[in-house]
Amino acid sequence: MDTAVRAWLTGQLGTATDLADLEARYTRLGTARAVALEVLSERHAALISQPATLNVSAVLSFSQAENIKALERKIAELRAGIPLAPDETDPDGDGTALDGGFNVIRLTARPRR
């Protein structure tokens, strides 16, 4: 893993992420996007396995709902190829890794009866 990939991963996952863990995952998975998706999926699973809200009458109210939604949005963006990782190619030049381009369909006239 080079410095550009490491910087991209820390930008996506936060600076508190263990770099040795990222190195091991990158060696196993092969792409920065796969590493980011795996780490974020684990964080998402950890959040939804705990109670989402905690209320103590007139003392405390705590909710993880927005954090869960934010992780789900981030995972969806990464699955859609946004933003482009340094170890990916940009097939159509729009800043996303996945080609959401157009296909060409050739229409031909049917023979008359």
C-alpha positions in Angstrom: 0.0 0.0 0.0 1.5 3.3 -1.0 1.1 6.7 0.7 -1.7 7.9 -1.7 -3.8 4.8 -0.8 -3.0 5.2 2.9 -4.0 8.9 2.8 -7.3 8.0 0.9 -8.2 5.3 3.5 -7.5 7.6 6.5 -9.6 10.3 4.8 -12.5 7.8 4.4 -12.1 6.0 7.7 -10.7 8.7 10.0 -7.2 9.2 11.5 -7.9 7.0 14.5 -7.9 3.9 12.3 -5.0 1.5 12.9 -2.6 1.6 10.0 -1.2 -1.8 10.6 -4.8 -3.2 10.3 -5.3 -1.3 7.1 -2.0 -2.7 5.7 -3.1 -6.3 6.5 -6.6 -5.8 5.0 -5.1 -4.2 1.9 -2.7 -7.1 1.4 -5.7 -9.6 1.8 -8.3 -7.7 -0.2 -6.2 -6.0 -2.8 -8.1 -2.7 -3.2 -8.6 0.4 -1.1 -12.3 0.4 -1.8 -12.7 -3.1 -0.5 -10.8 -2.3 2.6 -12.9 0.8 3.3 -16.1 -1.1 2.7 -15.1 -3.9 5.1 -14.1 -1.5 7.9 -17.3 0.6 7.5 -19.4 -2.5 7.4 -17.9 -3.7 10.6 -18.5 -0.4 12.2 -22.1 -0.4 11.0 -22.6 -3.9 12.4 -21.2 -2.9 15.7 -23.5 0.1 15.9 -26.7 -1.8 15.0 -25.9 -4.6 17.5 -26.2 -2.0 20.3 -29.4 -0.2 21.4 -29.9 2.8 19.1 -31.3 5.1 21.8 -30.9 5.5 25.5 -33.3 7.6 27.5 -33.2 8.4 31.2 -36.3 10.5 32.1 -35.4 14.2 32.5 -31.7 13.4 32.7 -30.3 12.0 29.5 -31.3 11.2 25.9 -28.8 9.6 23.6 -29.4 8.4 20.0 -27.1 6.6 17.5 -29.7 6.8 14.7 -28.0 9.6 12.8 -24.6 7.9 13.1 -26.1 4.7 11.6 -27.7 6.6 8.8 -24.4 8.4 8.0 -22.5 5.1 7.9 -25.2 3.6 5.6 -24.8 6.7 3.2 -21.0 6.4 3.2 -21.2 2.7 2.4 -23.7 3.4 -0.4 -21.4 6.0 -1.9 -18.4 3.7 -1.8 -20.3 1.0 -3.4 -21.3 3.4 -6.2 -17.7 4.3 -6.8 -17.6 7.7 -5.2 -15.0 9.0 -4.5 -12.4 7.4 -6.8 -9.6 5.6 -4.9 -6.0 6.1 -5.9 -5.6 2.5 -7.0 -8.6 2.6 -9.4 -8.8 3.8 -12.9 -11.5 6.3 -14.0 -13.0 4.8 -17.2 -15.2 7.8 -18.1 -13.4 10.7 -16.5 -16.2 11.7 -14.2 -14.4 11.1 -10.9 -16.2 7.7 -10.1 -14.6 4.3 -10.4 -17.7 2.6 -11.8 -18.7 3.1 -15.4 -22.3 4.3 -15.4 -22.0 5.3 -19.0 -24.3 4.7 -22.0 -24.5 1.7 -24.2 -25.2 1.9 -27.9 -28.2 0.1 -29.3 -28.5 -0.2 -33.0 -32.0 -0.1 -34.4 -32.7 -1.8 -37.7 -35.9 -1.9 -39.7 -37.8 -5.2 -39.8 -38.5 -6.6 -43.2 -42.0 -6.1 -44.4 -44.3 -9.0 -45.0 
